[in-house]
Amino acid sequence: PPQMSDTSPQSYDATTDTIHASIPLGRIFAVDATSGDRTVLATHDDGNGLPIPGVSGLAVDGGRLVATDGFLNAILAIDSETGARTSISDYLVGDGPRPVGVTFVRADSAHDRVLVNTNQNPAVLGASFAGGDRAVVADVWVTDLVASAGQAYAWDISGSIVRVDLDTGSSEIVSSTSVGSGPALPAAGSLALSTDASAL
């Protein structure tokens, strides 16, 4: 079976019990979470749609596999059966702030879009599945983000965790050097949300 090493972005599809994982040089694996069996779903130069030289994020939305590519500055839809790739949003697809330097993607099913960051404009962008148009959701420069039930929690480079209302874009700091107690948070980190959305 294919060998996996140096894995980076990962996502889990509960509908198929499949883990998707990407490694450098543009390979995306599909891993059966029950048996552990691995297959190569897509590679950079397999001729099955757009190349994927630098996958920087993976997410699943209602059975749709979505990836960001930091080299292409693009948000891609990937067929979870064939690995075929099409652009959801990039320099040529959709209007709005360019998705430059994207390092993560998260599904926002309630608004039929995905959420990404950008290094060009320190902000969280929403990119529509229908047409690829991009708009600023929140003016927060984040290294990671989790979303659930109309809200997102973002790790800001100031060492703060910020809650964002995905309907209005309003935000508030929920933990920082001046909010809450305990050790200071570093400038970058990863977030996970409990199943009942009560704890980070």
Helices and strands as residue ranges (DSSP letters): E 10-13, E 18-23, E 27-32, E 38-43, E 55-61, E 64-69, E 74-78, E 85-89, E 105-108, G 109-111, E 113-118, E 123-128, E 134-138, E 142-148, E 151-156, E 160-165, E 171-175
